[in-house]
């Protein structure tokens, strides 16, 4: 059966909720047999976790942080091995990964639950020589937040296809802007974004039908949002789902658009006149800022690996975290690798391994200074 781009994305989100970073193109880095790995599973405050230690452990630890887990997706227990774990196990690193206390925009839970897991690892297996935090997709934001908040225990952070942007900015520019602009071009398709009674999901077929009805407007929208005609419907559906979950979590609209100026979408004056405006909830906006706002203040190396084309975290956000680090006086601590791969988190295991090797090298250089 053929799937529309929107339904394909939703199916992929559900299938990958256990830790796959929304990606079906990751290639094998070589088998790691069960006999070569010591595995322990359990739960911390009700959150399932998994620790894998290779027979030839080098004494170092990788804490993995997974991507967005849609609310309501059945959770596996015992927690399964992360799809990317072999990249690190084959290099001799122990790998610790877990679910988080909540699903959806669980950034705050992710940071604290992963810290509990790191501390539990020490109690069970002793203090590792070095510890690294690695995150994929939304896990990239969580990894950056973790090293900013709990920096000293970590020798570095790797964000792969990450949301390397503070939550208020990515939700305002990367989620709400696409939705309100789509609504201005194609009125009547989306419900009121701030209405608590609006549905948790939208019909992607209606989005596709609307886009097909006005190809010129659809093409302009895709171009401005750095999407393609194939990825735009799924991206809008994901944006809507994420926003609705955050609103439920935060207790209201987390973004205020009353004075937002939308440029380069059409005749700016007329276009801004017809864009639907939303008044943000102060408490919801505060919640989003707490979960989480990045500062660029890091004490260890950070490596960012991005895709050449990323329909989920477009390239207009690529310079945000390096800019934060520069403003904080930490430009030298952030390494931005050349982009590779077409599609969100479309990396081979070899490419992920190469990015991690750069992080380890940067960590070694930092310790030798």
Secondary structure in CASP SS format (residue, H / E / C, confidence):
PFRMAT SS
TARGET T0000
AUTHOR 0000-0000-0000
METHOD secondary structure of the structure
MODEL  1
X C 1.00
X C 1.00
X C 1.00
X C 1.00
X H 1.00
X H 1.00
X H 1.00
X H 1.00
X H 1.00
X H 1.00
X H 1.00
X H 1.00
X H 1.00
X H 1.00
X H 1.00
X C 1.00
X C 1.00
X C 1.00
X C 1.00
X C 1.00
X C 1.00
X C 1.00
X C 1.00
X C 1.00
X C 1.00
X C 1.00
X C 1.00
X C 1.00
X C 1.00
X C 1.00
X C 1.00
X C 1.00
X C 1.00
X H 1.00
X H 1.00
X H 1.00
X E 1.00
X E 1.00
X E 1.00
X E 1.00
X E 1.00
X E 1.00
X E 1.00
X E 1.00
X C 1.00
X C 1.00
X E 1.00
X E 1.00
X E 1.00
X E 1.00
X E 1.00
X E 1.00
X E 1.00
X E 1.00
X C 1.00
X C 1.00
X C 1.00
X C 1.00
X C 1.00
X C 1.00
X E 1.00
X E 1.00
X E 1.00
X E 1.00
X E 1.00
X C 1.00
X C 1.00
X C 1.00
X E 1.00
X C 1.00
X C 1.00
X C 1.00
X C 1.00
X C 1.00
X C 1.00
X C 1.00
X C 1.00
X C 1.00
X C 1.00
X C 1.00
X C 1.00
X C 1.00
X C 1.00
X C 1.00
X H 1.00
X H 1.00
X H 1.00
X H 1.00
X H 1.00
X C 1.00
X C 1.00
X C 1.00
X C 1.00
X E 1.00
X E 1.00
X E 1.00
X E 1.00
X E 1.00
X C 1.00
X C 1.00
X C 1.00
X C 1.00
X C 1.00
X E 1.00
X C 1.00
X C 1.00
X H 1.00
X H 1.00
X H 1.00
X H 1.00
X H 1.00
X H 1.00
X H 1.00
X H 1.00
X H 1.00
X H 1.00
X H 1.00
X H 1.00
X H 1.00
X H 1.00
X H 1.00
X H 1.00
X H 1.00
X H 1.00
X H 1.00
X C 1.00
X C 1.00
X C 1.00
X C 1.00
X C 1.00
X E 1.00
X E 1.00
X E 1.00
X E 1.00
X E 1.00
X E 1.00
X C 1.00
X H 1.00
X H 1.00
X H 1.00
X H 1.00
X H 1.00
X H 1.00
X H 1.00
X H 1.00
X H 1.00
X H 1.00
X H 1.00
X H 1.00
X C 1.00
X H 1.00
X H 1.00
X H 1.00
X C 1.00
X C 1.00
X E 1.00
X E 1.00
X E 1.00
X E 1.00
X E 1.00
X C 1.00
X C 1.00
X C 1.00
X C 1.00
X C 1.00
X C 1.00
X H 1.00
X H 1.00
X H 1.00
X H 1.00
X H 1.00
X H 1.00
X H 1.00
X H 1.00
X H 1.00
X H 1.00
X H 1.00
X H 1.00
X H 1.00
X H 1.00
X H 1.00
X H 1.00
X H 1.00
X H 1.00
X H 1.00
X C 1.00
X C 1.00
X C 1.00
X C 1.00
X C 1.00
X C 1.00
X C 1.00
X C 1.00
X C 1.00
X C 1.00
X C 1.00
X C 1.00
X C 1.00
X C 1.00
X C 1.00
X C 1.00
X C 1.00
X C 1.00
X H 1.00
X H 1.00
X H 1.00
X H 1.00
X H 1.00
X H 1.00
X H 1.00
X H 1.00
X H 1.00
X H 1.00
X C 1.00
X H 1.00
X H 1.00
X H 1.00
X H 1.00
X H 1.00
X H 1.00
X H 1.00
X H 1.00
X H 1.00
X H 1.00
X C 1.00
X C 1.00
X C 1.00
X C 1.00
X H 1.00
X H 1.00
X H 1.00
X H 1.00
X H 1.00
X H 1.00
X H 1.00
X H 1.00
X H 1.00
X H 1.00
X H 1.00
X H 1.00
X H 1.00
X H 1.00
X H 1.00
X H 1.00
X H 1.00
X H 1.00
X H 1.00
X H 1.00
X H 1.00
X H 1.00
X C 1.00
X C 1.00
X C 1.00
X C 1.00
X C 1.00
X C 1.00
X C 1.00
X C 1.00
X C 1.00
X C 1.00
X C 1.00
X C 1.00
X C 1.00
X C 1.00
X C 1.00
X C 1.00
X C 1.00
X H 1.00
X H 1.00
X H 1.00
X H 1.00
X H 1.00
X H 1.00
X H 1.00
X C 1.00
X C 1.00
X C 1.00
X C 1.00
X C 1.00
X C 1.00
X C 1.00
X H 1.00
X H 1.00
X H 1.00
X H 1.00
X H 1.00
X H 1.00
X H 1.00
X H 1.00
X H 1.00
X C 1.00
X C 1.00
X C 1.00
X C 1.00
X C 1.00
X C 1.00
X C 1.00
X C 1.00
X C 1.00
X C 1.00
X E 1.00
X E 1.00
X E 1.00
X E 1.00
X E 1.00
X C 1.00
X C 1.00
X C 1.00
X E 1.00
X C 1.00
X C 1.00
X C 1.00
X C 1.00
X C 1.00
X H 1.00
X H 1.00
X H 1.00
X C 1.00
X C 1.00
X H 1.00
X H 1.00
X H 1.00
X H 1.00
X H 1.00
X H 1.00
X H 1.00
X H 1.00
X C 1.00
X C 1.00
X C 1.00
X H 1.00
X H 1.00
X H 1.00
X E 1.00
X E 1.00
X E 1.00
X C 1.00
X C 1.00
X C 1.00
X C 1.00
X C 1.00
X E 1.00
X C 1.00
X C 1.00
X C 1.00
X C 1.00
X C 1.00
X C 1.00
X H 1.00
X H 1.00
X H 1.00
X H 1.00
X H 1.00
X H 1.00
X H 1.00
X H 1.00
X H 1.00
X H 1.00
X H 1.00
X H 1.00
X H 1.00
X H 1.00
X H 1.00
X H 1.00
X H 1.00
X H 1.00
X H 1.00
X H 1.00
X C 1.00
END
